[in-house]
Amino acid sequence: MTRKEKGSKQAWWEYRRQRVWEMHEAGYRQQAIGDALGLSQSGVSRIVQRGRTGGVVALQRRKAEGRTARLTLAQKAMLLEKLRQGATAHGFQGEVWTCERVAVLIEREFGVKYHADYIGPLLRSCGWSVQKPVVRATQRDEAALQQWWNEGWPALKKKP
């Protein structure tokens, strides 16, 4: 089932709940409502009970809330500050932040344990983009490289 189909199905369910409530308010019997809308009498009864206790708002579709975040907004802001300080400032060798290192930092600083696979999405939600270090040889000679690009490379290219 695609997301579009799922959304239209949920919209249909919401419409049907609203219609059950309208027909109930108009005085139709539960069996007649069920026959008209393809519901069992107990299904109609549940919808009517939901409408009685919560009103029309209770019949509307609502998104599941999901789990609460383990880090507060203030802790996420503190995490970004700590990441900006660099990896070596927190006892790691080298200036590269890996997901494993960030997970260790979070557990050490905030006492919250995250799996390394979730660190990427967590950092993206905080506005921190993934940085991939550029790996270059320490013996690299930029002047010689530029000279080769200007002189050696054109000689290797095909002539028209």
Secondary structure as the mmCIF struct_conf table of DSSP 4:
data_model
#
loop_
_struct_conf.conf_type_id
_struct_conf.id
_struct_conf.beg_label_comp_id
_struct_conf.beg_label_asym_id
_struct_conf.beg_label_seq_id
_struct_conf.end_label_comp_id
_struct_conf.end_label_asym_id
_struct_conf.end_label_seq_id
HELX_RH_AL_P HELX_RH_AL_P1 ARG A 3 GLU A 25
TURN_TY1_P TURN_TY1_P1 ALA A 26 GLY A 27
HELX_RH_AL_P HELX_RH_AL_P2 GLN A 30 LEU A 37
TURN_TY1_P TURN_TY1_P2 GLY A 38 GLY A 38
HELX_RH_AL_P HELX_RH_AL_P3 GLN A 41 GLY A 54
HELX_RH_3T_P HELX_RH_3T_P1 VAL A 56 LEU A 59
BEND BEND1 GLN A 60 GLN A 60
HELX_LH_PP_P HELX_LH_PP_P1 ARG A 67 ALA A 69
BEND BEND2 ARG A 70 LEU A 71
HELX_RH_AL_P HELX_RH_AL_P4 LEU A 73 GLN A 85
BEND BEND3 ALA A 87 ALA A 87
HELX_RH_3T_P HELX_RH_3T_P2 THR A 88 HIS A 90
TURN_TY1_P TURN_TY1_P3 GLY A 91 GLY A 91
BEND BEND4 GLN A 93 GLU A 95
HELX_LH_PP_P HELX_LH_PP_P2 VAL A 96 THR A 98
HELX_RH_AL_P HELX_RH_AL_P5 CYS A 99 PHE A 110
HELX_RH_AL_P HELX_RH_AL_P6 ALA A 116 SER A 125
TURN_TY1_P TURN_TY1_P4 CYS A 126 GLY A 127
HELX_LH_PP_P HELX_LH_PP_P3 TRP A 128 VAL A 130
HELX_LH_PP_P HELX_LH_PP_P4 PRO A 133 VAL A 135
TURN_TY1_P TURN_TY1_P5 THR A 138 GLN A 139
HELX_RH_AL_P HELX_RH_AL_P7 GLU A 142 GLN A 147
HELX_RH_PI_P HELX_RH_PI_P1 TRP A 148 GLY A 152
HELX_RH_AL_P HELX_RH_AL_P8 TRP A 153 LEU A 156
BEND BEND5 LYS A 157 LYS A 157
HELX_LH_PP_P HELX_LH_PP_P5 LYS A 158 LYS A 159
#
